Amino acid sequence: MFWLLLIVACLVWVMNSKLENRKIVELSRKLPGDLPSWPILGHAYLLRGSDEDQMKVFQKSGRLTINRGGLASYWVANRLYIMVADPVAAEVILKKCLDKDYVMKFLQFLVGNGSIYAPETTLGVQMRAQLSPNQAFLDALEEITQLVATRMVQPWLYADCVYSLLPQYRRAEKCRSLMYEFVEQVIKTKRMEMEQRAKTNSQQDPEVFSPQSFLEMLLESSQLTDHELAEEAMVISVAGTDTSAVAASFTVLMLSRHPEVQDRVYEELCEVLGDSNRDMTAEDLPRLKYLEAVIRETLRLYPPVPIIVRSVEQDTDLPSGLTLVKGVGIVINIWATHRNPRYWGSDADVFRPERFLEPLKHPAQFMPFSYGLRNCLGYQYAMMSIKTVLASLFRKYRALPPEGADQTTLKEPLRLKFDIMMKDVHKFQIQLESRL
């Protein structure tokens, strides 16, 4: 009986909330979506199913939003979200609406109060993931991101009092505890190493440069506790390392499907580096213009972060004359914005790196690492690291589709899934062939 009363009370609250804010309801009518809405749940029912099903919803709703002129509304229970697939509107929103939406609090379960953006080079610890595929930290990271992503898109899991009773919560808590135990142990070990190093510094040549990890720099320059340092390290592990790795993986996958583009990348590498075996330098990277165009085109079609969410905290006027009212959420559909034919042409779904050898029509039409004041601070570093990894790989190897791959399938778009980041359903399968 108690649970029945609780459910009825929740339903009444949802209905009353919709009626109380008529401005929000009026806005939803001005920006109708083309997907059916259910009573109480709104459009949230669409997000049930697997992580691949959820990504399909973002793709379908994104295309429908493009057809609506780049703006459309969707209800998630009593919360109205405006989906954006137009760079003009996105630019204004991302500059004026700086607050992250409510659903981002679920990611805070993992990263705590750590900062949102940072570069890759984090702990100064060799994870050796390739040599130990069952690495507990990485296994826990993969599982907890899937759990968090599922909760973010399913409002019936939002209430902490409900979620804490479910087995998903216990699995997430187990993963989180394992990860924090690992990172906090690394911090303690690193403190001891640095203390020992300080005792022997007087015997070392002061001119010798010793590179530092991000963790070592934090330990030297901050007064953070070990737990606060662990939160920062967790943010970097989640938001920095994985995005670059996913972007590089998508690029290798696309080059395996487009041998003529891969040949041109190799020709450029030969022009810049010759037939030497020397290491890449920072001076080489700006000269790899076609490789950068290939990376950008891959990021356009397959951005690691396909959507970002914001909250409208004060009425915001758009160039179209529409006013976004306080209290609505915003979903910037990056995947759809990157495929808007108004800005990318009729071949917006085609992999064509040459389009990035020409100026863009609008600065916000390409935003794989967000846009505005809260864009990724590590964007340039990420591009440099991705370019370095790919250049080093394609100097020595040729990427091929997996053995026995169906040629017809290779011409189709990749199957995608959503677990905070967008990834390939088939886990980026390729073959590598030595060029030697």
C-alpha positions in Angstrom: 0.0 0.0 0.0 2.9 2.4 0.9 4.5 2.0 -2.5 1.2 2.5 -4.3 0.5 5.7 -2.4 4.1 6.9 -3.2 3.6 6.2 -6.9 0.3 8.1 -6.9 1.9 11.0 -5.1 4.7 11.1 -7.6 2.3 11.1 -10.6 0.2 13.9 -9.1 3.4 15.9 -8.5 4.5 15.4 -12.1 1.2 16.6 -13.4 1.0 19.6 -11.1 4.5 20.6 -12.0 3.6 20.7 -15.7 0.5 22.8 -15.0 2.3 25.3 -12.7 4.7 26.5 -15.3 2.6 27.5 -18.3 5.5 29.4 -19.9 7.4 26.1 -20.3 4.4 24.3 -21.7 3.9 27.2 -24.2 7.5 26.9 -25.3 7.1 23.2 -25.9 4.1 23.9 -28.2 6.2 26.4 -30.2 8.9 23.8 -30.7 7.0 20.5 -31.3 9.0 17.3 -31.8 7.9 14.6 -34.1 8.1 11.7 -31.7 5.0 10.7 -29.7 4.8 11.6 -26.0 3.4 9.4 -23.3 1.4 10.6 -20.3 3.6 11.2 -17.2 6.8 9.8 -18.8 6.8 12.2 -21.8 9.5 11.0 -24.2 11.5 9.2 -21.6 10.1 5.8 -22.7 12.1 6.1 -25.8 15.3 5.8 -23.8 14.6 2.3 -22.6 16.6 -0.6 -24.0 20.3 -1.2 -24.6 23.1 1.4 -24.9 22.8 1.0 -28.7 19.1 1.6 -28.6 19.7 4.8 -26.6 22.2 6.1 -29.2 19.7 5.4 -31.9 17.2 7.6 -30.1 19.7 10.5 -30.0 20.4 10.0 -33.7 16.7 9.8 -34.7 15.7 12.7 -32.6 18.7 14.7 -33.9 17.7 14.2 -37.5 14.1 15.2 -36.7 15.4 18.3 -34.9 17.3 19.2 -38.0 14.2 18.9 -40.1 12.4 21.2 -37.6 15.0 24.0 -38.3 17.4 22.9 -35.6 15.2 23.2 -32.5 12.7 20.8 -31.0 11.3 20.0 -27.6 11.1 16.7 -25.7 9.6 16.0 -22.2 11.5 13.7 -19.8 8.9 13.2 -17.1 8.1 16.8 -15.9 11.3 18.3 -17.3 11.3 20.0 -20.7 14.4 19.7 -22.8 15.1 21.7 -25.9 17.2 19.8 -28.4 19.5 21.9 -30.5 21.0 20.9 -33.8 21.7 24.4 -35.2 25.1 26.1 -34.6 23.7 29.6 -34.5 21.4 28.8 -31.5 24.0 26.5 -30.0 26.6 29.4 -29.9 24.3 31.7 -28.0 23.2 28.9 -25.6 26.7 27.7 -24.8 27.9 31.2 -24.2 25.0 32.3 -21.9 23.9 29.1 -20.3 26.9 27.9 -18.3 25.2 25.7 -15.7 25.3 22.0 -16.3 21.9 20.2 -16.2 20.6 18.2 -13.3 21.4 14.9 -14.9 25.1 15.6 -14.7 24.9 15.1 -10.9 25.0 11.4 -11.6 28.5 11.7 -13.1 29.5 13.4 -9.9 28.9 10.1 -8.1 32.1 8.9 -9.9 34.3 12.1 -10.0 33.2 13.8 -6.8 34.0 17.5 -6.8 36.9 17.3 -9.2 37.3 19.8 -12.0 35.6 18.9 -15.3 38.3 19.2 -17.9 42.0 18.4 -17.8 44.7 16.8 -20.1 45.7 13.1 -20.3 49.0 12.5 -18.5 47.6 11.8 -15.1 49.1 9.5 -12.5 52.6 8.7 -13.7 51.8 5.0 -13.4 52.2 2.4 -16.1 48.8 0.7 -16.3 50.1 -1.7 -19.0 46.5 -2.3 -20.1 47.5 -4.0 -23.3 49.6 -6.5 -21.5 47.0 -7.1 -18.8 43.5 -6.9 -20.4 41.8 -7.8 -17.1 43.1 -4.7 -15.3 40.7 -4.2 -12.5 40.8 -0.4 -12.6 39.9 -0.3 -16.3 37.3 -3.0 -15.9 35.6 -1.0 -13.1 35.8 2.2 -15.2 34.1 0.6 -18.1 31.3 -0.8 -16.0 30.6 2.3 -13.9 30.4 4.6 -17.0 27.8 2.2 -18.5 25.8 2.3 -15.3 26.0 6.1 -15.0 25.0 6.6 -18.6 22.0 4.3 -18.2 20.9 6.3 -15.1 21.3 9.6 -16.9 18.8 8.7 -19.6 16.2 6.9 -17.5 14.3 9.2 -15.2 12.7 6.4 -13.2 16.3 5.8 -11.8 16.8 9.5 -10.8 15.6 9.4 -7.2 18.4 8.4 -4.9 16.0 6.7 -2.4 15.0 4.4 -5.2 18.3 3.9 -7.0 20.1 3.0 -3.7 17.8 0.0 -3.3 18.7 -1.5 -6.8 21.5 -3.9 -7.7 22.8 -1.3 -10.2 23.7 1.0 -7.3 25.6 -1.8 -5.4 27.6 -2.6 -8.6 28.3 1.1 -9.2 29.4 1.6 -5.5 31.7 -1.5 -5.8 33.4 -0.1 -8.9 33.7 3.4 -7.5 35.3 2.1 -4.3 37.8 -0.1 -6.2 38.8 2.8 -8.4 39.3 5.3 -5.5 41.3 2.7 -3.5 43.6 2.3 -6.4 44.1 6.0 -7.0 44.5 6.9 -3.4 47.2 4.1 -3.0 49.0 5.6 -6.1 48.9 9.0 -4.4 50.4 7.7 -1.2 53.1 5.9 -3.1 53.8 9.0 -5.2 54.2 11.1 -2.1 56.8 8.7 -0.7 58.7 8.7 -4.1 58.7 12.5 -4.2 59.9 12.8 -0.6 62.7 10.3 -1.4 63.6 12.2 -4.5 63.8 15.5 -2.6 66.4 14.0 -0.3 68.7 13.2 -3.2 68.1 16.3 -5.3 71.3 18.0 -4.0 73.3 15.2 -5.6 71.7 15.7 -9.1 72.6 18.1 -11.9 70.1 21.0 -11.6 70.1 21.4 -15.4 68.7 17.9 -15.9 65.0 18.1 -16.8 62.7 15.5 -15.3 59.2 15.4 -16.7 56.3 15.3 -14.2 52.9 13.7 -14.3 49.9 15.8 -13.7 49.6 14.2 -10.2 53.1 15.1 -9.3 52.4 18.7 -10.3 49.3 18.8 -8.1 51.2 17.3 -5.2 53.9 20.0 -5.4 51.7 23.0 -6.0 48.4 22.4 -4.1 47.2 21.9 -0.6 44.5 19.4 -1.6 43.9 16.3 0.6 44.5 12.9 -0.8 40.8 12.4 -1.4 40.5 15.7 -3.3 43.6 14.7 -5.3 41.9 11.4 -6.1 38.8 13.2 -7.3 40.9 15.3 -9.7 42.7 12.3 -10.9 39.4 10.5 -11.5 38.1 13.4 -13.6 41.2 13.3 -15.7 41.0 9.5 -16.2 37.3 9.7 -17.3 37.2 13.0 -19.2 40.6 13.2 -20.6 42.1 9.9 -21.5 39.1 8.1 -22.8 38.0 10.9 -25.1 41.3 11.0 -26.9 41.5 7.2 -27.1 38.0 7.0 -28.5 38.7 9.7 -31.1 41.9 8.0 -32.2 40.1 4.6 -32.4 37.3 6.0 -34.6 39.9 7.6 -36.9 41.8 4.3 -37.3 38.6 2.5 -38.0 37.5 5.0 -40.7 40.9 4.8 -42.4 40.6 1.0 -42.5 37.4 1.5 -44.4 38.8 4.2 -46.7 42.2 2.9 -48.1 42.5 5.8 -50.6 42.4 8.3 -47.7 44.8 6.2 -45.7 47.2 6.2 -48.7 47.1 10.0 -48.8 47.8 10.1 -45.1 50.9 7.9 -45.6 52.1 10.0 -48.5 52.0 13.1 -46.3 53.9 11.3 -43.5 56.6 10.4 -46.0 56.8 14.0 -47.2 57.1 15.4 -43.7 59.3 12.7 -42.1 61.0 11.1 -45.1 62.2 7.6 -44.7 63.9 8.2 -41.4 63.0 6.4 -38.1 63.4 9.5 -36.0 60.8 10.3 -33.4 58.0 12.7 -34.0 58.6 16.3 -32.8 56.2 19.1 -32.0 57.4 20.9 -35.1 56.3 18.1 -37.3 52.6 18.2 -36.2 51.5 21.5 -37.9 52.8 20.2 -41.2 50.5 17.2 -41.1 47.6 19.1 -42.4 45.8 16.3 -44.2 46.0 14.0 -41.2 44.5 16.8 -39.1 41.6 17.1 -41.6 41.1 13.3 -41.4 40.9 13.5 -37.6 38.5 16.5 -37.7 36.3 14.7 -40.3 36.2 11.7 -38.0 35.3 13.8 -35.0 32.6 15.4 -37.1 30.9 12.1 -37.9 31.7 10.3 -34.7 32.2 12.8 -31.8 33.2 10.9 -28.6 30.7 13.1 -26.7 27.6 13.1 -28.9 25.5 15.3 -26.6 26.0 17.9 -23.9 23.4 19.2 -21.5 22.9 22.7 -20.0 20.3 24.3 -17.8 18.6 27.6 -18.6 18.8 29.7 -15.3 17.4 32.9 -16.8 15.3 33.7 -19.9 17.6 33.6 -22.9 16.8 35.2 -26.3 17.9 33.4 -29.4 18.7 35.1 -32.8 15.5 33.6 -34.2 13.5 35.7 -31.8 12.5 32.7 -29.7 13.0 33.0 -25.9 14.2 30.0 -23.9 12.5 30.3 -20.5 14.1 29.7 -17.1 13.7 26.2 -15.9 14.1 24.2 -19.2 17.0 21.9 -20.0 19.1 22.1 -23.1 20.4 19.1 -25.1 23.1 20.2 -27.6 23.0 17.3 -30.1 26.6 17.5 -31.4 26.1 14.4 -33.5 23.2 16.0 -35.3 24.8 19.5 -35.5 27.8 17.9 -37.3 25.4 16.4 -39.9 23.2 19.5 -40.5 23.2 19.8 -44.3 22.6 23.5 -44.1 26.2 23.9 -43.0 27.8 20.7 -44.3 26.1 20.2 -47.6 24.0 17.4 -49.1 26.9 15.0 -48.5 26.9 15.6 -44.7 26.8 11.9 -44.0 29.8 11.2 -46.2 33.4 10.8 -44.9 35.2 13.5 -46.9 38.2 15.0 -45.0 38.8 17.6 -47.8 35.9 19.6 -46.4 38.2 20.6 -43.5 40.8 22.1 -45.9 38.3 24.9 -46.5 36.9 27.5 -44.0 33.8 26.7 -41.9 30.5 28.5 -42.5 30.0 29.0 -38.8 32.4 28.6 -35.8 30.0 26.4 -33.8 29.1 24.0 -36.6 32.1 21.9 -35.5 32.4 21.4 -31.7 33.5 17.9 -30.8 34.9 19.2 -27.5 32.0 21.5 -26.8 32.1 25.3 -27.4 32.3 28.6 -25.6 33.5 29.3 -22.1 33.1 25.8 -20.9 34.7 24.0 -23.8 37.4 21.4 -23.2 40.6 23.1 -22.0 42.6 20.1 -23.2 41.3 20.4 -26.8 44.7 21.4 -28.4 46.6 18.9 -26.3 44.1 16.2 -27.3 44.5 17.0 -31.0 48.3 16.9 -30.6 48.2 13.6 -28.8 45.8 12.0 -31.3 47.9 13.2 -34.3 51.1 11.9 -32.7 49.6 8.5 -32.0 48.1 8.1 -35.5 51.3 9.4 -37.3 53.4 6.9 -35.3 51.0 4.1 -36.1 50.6 4.7 -39.9 54.3 5.2 -40.4 54.8 1.5 -39.7 51.4 -0.1 -40.3 48.4 -0.2 -42.6 45.0 -0.5 -41.1 42.6 -3.1 -42.7 39.1 -4.2 -41.9 38.7 -7.3 -39.7 39.2 -10.6 -41.3 36.1 -11.9 -43.1 34.4 -8.5 -42.9 31.3 -8.2 -45.2 32.2 -5.6 -47.9 28.6 -4.4 -47.9 28.6 -3.8 -44.2 31.8 -1.8 -44.5 30.0 0.8 -46.6 27.3 1.3 -44.0 27.5 3.7 -41.1 29.1 2.4 -37.9 26.8 0.9 -35.3 27.1 3.1 -32.2 26.4 2.9 -28.5 26.1 5.5 -25.7 27.8 5.0 -22.3 28.7 8.6 -21.4 30.8 8.6 -24.6 29.9 7.3 -28.0 31.7 4.1 -29.0 31.7 1.5 -31.7 29.4 -1.4 -30.9 32.0 -3.8 -32.4 34.8 -2.4 -30.2 36.8 -0.9 -33.1 37.9 -4.1 -34.7 40.6 -3.8 -37.3 43.7 -5.7 -38.6 47.2 -4.2 -38.8 49.6 -5.0 -41.6 53.3 -4.1 -41.4 54.6 -1.7 -44.1 58.1 -3.1 -43.7 
